[in-house]
Amino acid sequence: MLKQICVGLAVLMGVLAEANGAYMLVSPDGWYFAVPGVTTTGPFNQHFIRDIGLIFLAVGTSYLFGAAQPRHRIIFWAAPTLWLAGHALFHYWEVAVGICGPSVLIRDFPAVTLPAAIGTLLTLWAISDARSTRSTLTERYS
């Protein structure tokens, strides 16, 4: 049951990241004005938004590949999680040094901190699952 939840959550994370990345690539100005708080982070920059859109496509693809490839799940989930965690920590740093007020963390939580936390939990679960699978195989064949 836990395995189905984790893989399903990874698929959801992958699909949402893919959709966000595609939106950023297809309509950077639409994305800029649609996402709450983005306009307060600086002027519209089509190139920068599309660059980040490519990152979100990679993040989404990685979560989806990890869901489909259990043998490589740890790396496929750890890599995008590192980026998501770095992104979330950057938001906290901006508050810590006074660039933004603490209310930004609440506004950004669903799209910034929560995906990083979910990715971390998924990666930790994948590590645990790989260990238990290895120990089961070792016991079975020894």
C-alpha positions as CSV (number, residue, x, y, z in Angstrom):
1,M,0.0,0.0,0.0
2,L,2.8,2.5,1.0
3,K,4.6,1.6,-2.3
4,Q,1.5,2.5,-4.3
5,I,1.1,5.8,-2.5
6,C,4.7,6.8,-3.0
7,V,4.8,5.8,-6.7
8,G,1.4,7.6,-7.2
9,L,2.7,10.7,-5.5
10,A,5.8,10.6,-7.6
11,V,3.7,10.4,-10.8
12,L,1.6,13.3,-9.6
13,M,4.7,15.3,-8.8
14,G,6.1,14.4,-12.3
15,V,2.9,15.4,-14.1
16,L,2.5,18.7,-12.2
17,A,6.2,19.6,-12.9
18,E,5.8,18.7,-16.5
19,A,2.6,20.9,-16.8
20,N,4.3,23.8,-15.1
21,G,7.4,23.5,-17.3
22,A,5.3,23.3,-20.4
23,Y,3.3,26.4,-19.4
24,M,6.5,28.3,-18.7
25,L,7.9,27.4,-22.2
26,V,4.7,27.9,-24.2
27,S,3.4,31.1,-22.4
28,P,6.1,32.7,-20.2
29,D,4.2,35.9,-19.9
30,G,1.0,34.0,-19.1
31,W,2.9,32.0,-16.4
32,Y,4.5,35.2,-15.0
33,F,1.2,36.9,-14.4
34,A,-0.8,33.8,-13.4
35,V,1.4,32.5,-10.6
36,P,0.9,34.4,-7.3
37,G,3.9,36.4,-6.1
38,V,6.0,36.0,-9.2
39,T,5.6,39.6,-10.4
40,T,7.1,40.7,-7.0
41,T,10.3,38.9,-7.6
42,G,11.5,41.0,-10.5
43,P,10.7,42.2,-14.0
44,F,9.4,39.8,-16.7
45,N,12.3,37.9,-18.3
46,Q,11.1,35.5,-21.0
47,H,14.5,33.8,-21.4
48,F,14.9,33.2,-17.6
49,I,11.3,31.8,-17.3
50,R,11.9,29.4,-20.2
51,D,15.2,28.3,-18.7
52,I,13.4,27.4,-15.5
53,G,10.6,25.8,-17.5
54,L,13.3,23.4,-18.9
55,I,14.3,22.6,-15.4
56,F,10.7,21.8,-14.4
57,L,10.5,19.5,-17.5
58,A,13.6,17.7,-16.3
59,V,12.3,17.5,-12.7
60,G,9.0,16.0,-14.0
61,T,10.6,13.5,-16.3
62,S,12.9,12.3,-13.5
63,Y,10.0,11.7,-11.1
64,L,8.1,9.8,-13.8
65,F,11.2,7.7,-14.8
66,G,11.7,6.9,-11.1
67,A,8.1,5.7,-10.8
68,A,8.6,3.5,-13.9
69,Q,12.1,2.2,-13.1
70,P,12.3,0.8,-9.5
71,R,16.0,-0.2,-10.0
72,H,17.0,3.5,-10.6
73,R,14.3,5.1,-8.4
74,I,16.7,6.6,-5.8
75,I,18.8,8.6,-8.3
76,F,15.7,9.6,-10.4
77,W,14.0,10.9,-7.3
78,A,17.0,12.3,-5.5
79,A,18.3,14.5,-8.3
80,P,15.1,16.6,-8.8
81,T,14.6,16.7,-5.0
82,L,18.0,18.3,-4.6
83,W,17.0,21.1,-7.0
84,L,13.6,21.5,-5.3
85,A,15.2,21.6,-1.8
86,G,17.7,24.2,-3.0
87,H,14.9,26.3,-4.5
88,A,13.0,26.1,-1.2
89,L,16.1,26.9,0.9
90,F,16.7,29.9,-1.3
91,H,13.2,31.2,-0.5
92,Y,14.0,30.8,3.2
93,W,17.3,32.6,2.7
94,E,15.5,35.5,1.0
95,V,13.4,35.9,4.2
96,A,16.3,35.5,6.5
97,V,18.3,38.3,4.9
98,G,15.3,40.6,4.6
99,I,14.6,40.5,0.9
100,C,11.1,39.2,1.5
101,G,8.8,39.1,4.5
102,P,7.8,35.9,6.2
103,S,4.4,35.9,4.6
104,V,6.1,34.9,1.4
105,L,6.9,31.5,2.9
106,I,3.2,30.9,3.5
107,R,2.2,32.0,0.0
108,D,4.9,29.9,-1.6
109,F,4.5,26.8,0.6
110,P,2.3,24.8,-1.8
111,A,4.5,25.3,-4.9
112,V,7.9,25.6,-3.3
113,T,8.4,24.0,0.1
114,L,5.8,21.2,-0.1
115,P,7.2,19.7,-3.3
116,A,10.7,19.7,-1.7
117,A,9.4,18.0,1.4
118,I,7.4,15.4,-0.6
119,G,10.5,14.8,-2.8
120,T,12.6,14.3,0.3
121,L,10.2,11.8,1.8
122,L,9.8,9.9,-1.5
123,T,13.6,9.7,-1.8
124,L,14.0,8.5,1.8
125,W,11.3,5.9,1.2
126,A,13.0,4.8,-2.1
127,I,16.3,4.3,-0.1
128,S,14.4,2.3,2.5
129,D,12.6,0.2,-0.1
130,A,15.8,-0.6,-1.9
131,R,17.5,-1.7,1.3
132,S,14.5,-4.0,2.3
133,T,14.4,-5.4,-1.2
134,R,18.1,-6.2,-1.2
135,S,17.9,-7.8,2.3
136,T,14.9,-9.9,1.2
137,L,16.8,-11.1,-1.9
138,T,19.9,-11.8,0.2
139,E,17.9,-13.9,2.6
140,R,16.1,-15.7,-0.2
141,Y,19.3,-16.8,-2.0
142,S,21.5,-17.5,1.0
